[in-house]
Each structure stands twice: as C-alpha cells, then as structure tokens.
Amino acid sequence: MAKYKHYKLSNEIEVWKDVKNYEGYYIVSSMGKVKSLDRIVLGKNGVSSFRSGKLKSNVRWSTCSAYFNSFLT
C-alpha cells in the first residue's frame, strides 16, 4: 500500500487508503471522500499528457462504510 497524507480535522484524523482493484487510480478516506490520483494518459494521437488527481465525492463515511469497506485493500 502506498503512503498517503493524514489530515487532522477537528478531533478526527482522515486516513487515505487504496481502493481495491483500482490501486494507483483511486483512494478513499476514512471520512468518505474519494479522490483520483495524478496520472499520465496516452492520447489517441500517441501523445502523453498529465492529468491531476481530483476529489470525486464527499460522502460521510458512516452512511456508506459497508460499501467502502468492501473496496478497501
């Protein structure tokens, strides 16, 4: 598992982990956030381009913990 940043928000520490079967593409936090990771994409014309990672959602962990737990490594 890769090392990711840990952020402390109020009294909770946000921990990021890889998403199972999508390692290197997406990470999910203990607070329910999903983020894509930076990557290099090969275009149709054969030119490589850099894509920045983006925050995909902001869902409270408690509402979907069973779903996310099934995808964590």
C-alpha positions in Angstrom: 0.0 0.0 0.0 1.3 3.4 -0.9 1.8 6.1 1.7 -0.8 8.9 1.7 -1.2 12.1 3.8 -3.1 12.0 7.0 -5.1 15.2 7.8 -6.4 16.1 11.2 -9.9 17.7 11.1 -11.3 18.7 14.5 -10.9 15.5 16.6 -10.8 13.1 13.7 -7.8 12.0 11.7 -8.5 11.5 8.0 -6.7 8.4 6.7 -6.5 7.6 3.0 -6.3 4.1 1.5 -6.2 2.5 -1.9 -9.5 1.3 -3.4 -9.3 -2.5 -4.1 -8.8 -3.4 -7.8 -8.2 0.3 -8.5 -4.8 0.7 -6.7 -2.9 3.6 -8.2 -6.1 5.2 -9.7 -8.3 6.0 -6.7 -8.0 6.4 -2.9 -10.8 6.7 -0.3 -10.6 8.4 3.1 -12.0 7.4 6.4 -14.3 10.4 6.1 -15.9 9.1 2.9 -14.0 11.2 0.3 -12.9 9.6 -3.0 -10.0 11.0 -4.9 -8.5 10.1 -8.2 -4.7 10.1 -8.3 -2.3 12.0 -10.6 -1.6 10.0 -13.8 -0.2 10.1 -17.3 -2.6 9.4 -20.1 -1.7 8.3 -23.6 -3.9 10.1 -26.1 -5.3 8.7 -29.4 -2.5 10.5 -31.3 0.2 8.9 -29.2 1.0 12.0 -27.1 1.2 11.6 -23.3 -0.4 14.1 -21.1 -0.5 14.7 -17.3 -3.9 14.5 -15.5 -4.2 15.9 -12.0 -6.0 13.9 -9.3 -9.4 15.3 -8.3 -11.8 14.9 -5.4 -14.7 12.8 -6.7 -17.1 12.9 -3.9 -17.6 13.9 -0.3 -19.9 11.3 1.4 -20.0 10.8 5.1 -18.2 7.6 6.0 -20.9 6.4 8.4 -23.6 6.4 5.6 -21.7 4.1 3.3 -19.0 2.3 5.4 -20.1 -1.2 4.3 -19.8 -0.2 0.7 -16.3 1.4 1.0 -15.0 -1.3 3.4 -15.7 -3.9 0.6 -13.4 -1.9 -1.7 -10.5 -1.1 0.6 -7.3 -3.1 0.5 
